Amino acid sequence: MEIDSKRERLKQLKKEIEATISDAWLFPIDPRVPKVQGFLGPGPIMFVGERPSTGKFGGPSDERLYNLLVELEIEDSHLTDVIKSRGKVGEPYPEEMSPHKEAFDKEIEIIQPCCIITFGQKVFDLLRFSLAGSGIKMYQVHHYAYARRGARAAAAFEKRFREVVGKCRQQRGEG
């Protein structure tokens, strides 16, 4: 599928999500790092979190993630969450889950990822189960907010992030 076609399909899906899911939030284009397309990224590497937080986007953790994507030349990656509406840590998932699952399934269909990198073990386990038999290779890193815990945590996050991106590239025959 052509990149422009994927982008158009993602734009349409974004509209559908915003129309059907209350308090929907999708990874945006950050004006400070405009190369990263967030949810509209059509690239073959897909980054998946659990759900958007109730916090404001644009903090140091978000900027670190986006800058890493640019530095590693994977700014076209698709960034998403399994649950599309905001929530606090430990808060129950929305009662009606089918719109979230349908949207995520459409993302997989559009992106056709060579690999998925999950932010956290919980998402890794969930997707390992729900995508079993799909042939999509998956890797797990800590959530990018983990890097806020200090220099050691930031270094550990970035090291693991680089490792799994390297594995995705090897899988695609890029190095």
N, C-alpha and C positions, 0 to 999 in steps of 0.2 A: 504494500500500500504506500502510495506517495505521501511524503511528509505534509504537504499542503492539505491533502485529503484528510489526514489524521487530525491536523489542527482544526479544520472545519468541523469534523465530527466531534472533537472535544469541545469546541465552542457551543455546538448544539446541545451536547450532553450537559454542559455547564448551565445552560438556560433551563433545561429540564430539571436538573437538580435544584436550582434556585426556585423553580416554580412548585416543586412537589415536597421539598424537605424544609421544615420549619427551622429557622436560624442556621441555615446551611452556610458553611465556610469552606472555601477551597484555596489552596496555596496560590497567592497572587504573584504578579510581576512586581518586584520591588524596585522602585525608581533608583535606588542606590546601586542595584546590581541588575540592570535591565536585560542582560543577556539571558538570565534564568527565566524561563517561561512558567514555572510553577505547575499548576494543574494543566495548563495548555501545552506543556512540553511533550512533544511527540516521540522522543528518543526511545531507544530499546531498553534502557535501564529504568526501572520503576522503583521509586522509594515510597514506602507505605508506613504510615503511622497509625495509631489506634483511633484517635479522634482529635478534632481541634480543641484547643484549650479555650478557656474564657478570657485569657489574657489578650493583650494587644500585640499584633504582629509587628515586627520591625526591630525587635530588641537584638542584643548582641548574639544570642544563640541563632536566631534566624539569619542574621547577617553572616555569621561564621559558616553556616550550612551553605548558603548561596555562594559565598566566596570560594568555598572548597569545590563546589560544582564547576565554577568558572576555572579555577586553578587546574583542575583535573580534566578540563575540556569536555565535560559532560553536562554542560548547561542546558542541553536539550532534553534532559531526563524528565520523566513524568513524576510529579510529586503529588501524593494523595493521602487520604486517610480512609480506613475501612468504614468508619462512622462519619458521616458528612456534617453532622450538627455539633455545635459546641457543647462542652461538658466539663465538669471539674473532675479531678482525679478521684477515683472511687465512686463517683456518681453512677447510678444505674444507666444502662443504655436506653435509648428511646424505646417506648413500648412497641411501636410498629417498625420492625427491622427490614421488611421487604423492600422499601424504596432504596435503602442503603445498599443492600445486597445487589439489587438490580443495577444500580449505578456502578458499583464496583465491577460487576460482571461485564458491563458494557465497556468500562475502561480497559479491562484485560483484552476484550475482543478488539478494541481499537488499537491499543498499543502493541499487542502481541509481544510482550517483553521477552528479551533473551534471559533476563534474570530480574529478580525482585530482591531489594535490600530493605529489610524491615527495621523500623525504629523500635526496638524492644523485643524481649523474648515472648511476651504475650501475643503480639501480632504475628511473630514468626510461627508460633505453635498453631494459632488459628488458621493461618494461610497454608501451613504445611498439611493440615487436615483438609481444608476446603478445596485446595488445588492439587490434592494427591492425584497422581496419574496424568497431570497436565504436561509434564516434561519441563516445566519452568524451574530453573535452578534458583534456590533462595539462600540468602545469607542474612545474618542478623548483626546489627550494631546497636549500641546504646542509643537512646533518644538523644538528639542533638542538644537538648537542654541540659543533659548530664554534664557537658563540658563547662557549665557555669560553676561547678563544684570546686574549681581551682585549677591551677596550672597542670597538676598531675592528671586530673580527670580530662582536661582539654587535650593534653598530649596523647592520652590513651584512646580517647574518642577518635582523634584525627588519624592515629596510627591504624586502628582497626578499620576505619572508613577507607583509607587508602588501600589497605590489604584487600578488602572485599571488592572494591572497584577494580583493582588489578585482576582479581579472579574473574569478574564479569568480562573484562576485556580479553583475558586469555580464552575464555569460553567462546567468545566471538571471533577469535583468531587475530586479535589486534596486538598481541604482544606476549 
